[in-house]
């Protein structure tokens, strides 16, 4: 179908979700094998689990035709994931700034 209206929104939502999954999975691999920052390793692993939960809720929304409770859960987990990545980025940047001062 042509990418207009809701079809366009849903298509780009899925493309963006896939890109985020690839990014977080890559960060998890990178942290697991090459990072000595324990905070980053632990919390990027948690964010990968939250991302997989978000993916499961998104798939459930499509299969079950958007039940309200699942839609609300998908939105809430997405918000939690955004906040989690924001805090991780802030904390890791803060550690790098302190390390560069010494």
C-alpha positions in Angstrom: 0.0 0.0 0.0 1.1 3.6 -0.5 2.7 5.3 2.4 -0.1 7.7 3.3 -2.0 8.4 6.5 -1.8 5.7 9.2 0.1 3.4 7.0 3.0 5.8 6.8 3.0 6.4 10.5 2.9 2.6 11.3 5.7 1.9 8.8 8.0 4.5 10.1 7.2 3.6 13.7 8.4 0.0 12.9 11.5 1.2 11.1 12.5 3.5 14.0 11.8 0.7 16.5 14.1 -1.7 14.5 16.8 1.0 14.4 16.6 1.5 18.1 16.8 -2.2 18.7 19.9 -2.5 16.6 21.5 0.5 18.3 20.8 -0.8 21.8 21.9 -4.4 20.9 25.1 -2.9 19.5 25.7 -0.9 22.6 25.1 -4.0 24.7 27.6 -6.0 22.7 30.1 -3.1 22.9 29.6 -2.7 26.7 29.8 -6.4 27.3 33.2 -6.9 25.5 35.0 -3.6 25.6 33.7 -1.3 28.4 35.1 -1.2 31.9 32.3 1.0 33.1 30.2 -1.2 35.3 27.3 1.3 35.4 27.1 1.3 31.6 27.4 -2.5 31.3 24.6 -3.1 33.9 22.2 -0.5 32.7 22.6 -1.0 29.0 21.7 -4.7 29.7 18.6 -3.6 31.5 17.7 -1.2 28.6 18.1 -4.2 26.2 15.6 -6.2 28.3 13.2 -3.2 28.4 13.5 -2.9 24.6 12.7 -6.5 24.1 9.6 -6.0 26.4 8.6 -3.0 24.3 9.0 -5.1 21.1 6.8 -7.9 22.6 4.1 -5.4 23.6 4.2 -3.9 20.1 3.9 -7.3 18.4 1.0 -8.1 20.9 -0.7 -4.8 19.9 -0.7 -5.8 16.3 -1.7 -9.4 16.8 -4.5 -8.7 19.3 -5.7 -5.6 17.5 -4.8 -2.9 20.0 -6.4 -3.8 23.4 -6.4 -0.7 25.5 -4.3 -2.2 28.4 -1.6 -3.4 26.0 -1.5 0.0 24.2 -1.1 1.8 27.5 1.6 -0.6 28.6 3.4 -0.1 25.2 3.3 3.6 25.7 4.5 3.4 29.3 7.4 1.1 28.5 8.4 3.3 25.6 8.5 6.3 28.0 10.5 4.3 30.6 13.0 3.2 27.8 13.4 6.8 26.7 14.0 8.0 30.3 16.4 5.1 30.9 18.5 5.9 27.8 18.5 9.6 28.8 19.8 8.8 32.3 22.4 6.3 31.0 23.7 8.9 28.5 23.9 11.6 31.2 25.7 9.4 33.7 28.2 8.1 31.2 28.9 11.6 29.9 29.3 12.8 33.5 31.9 10.0 34.2 33.8 10.9 31.0 33.9 14.6 31.9 35.2 13.8 35.4 37.8 11.4 34.0 39.0 14.1 31.5 39.6 16.5 34.4 42.2 14.3 36.0 
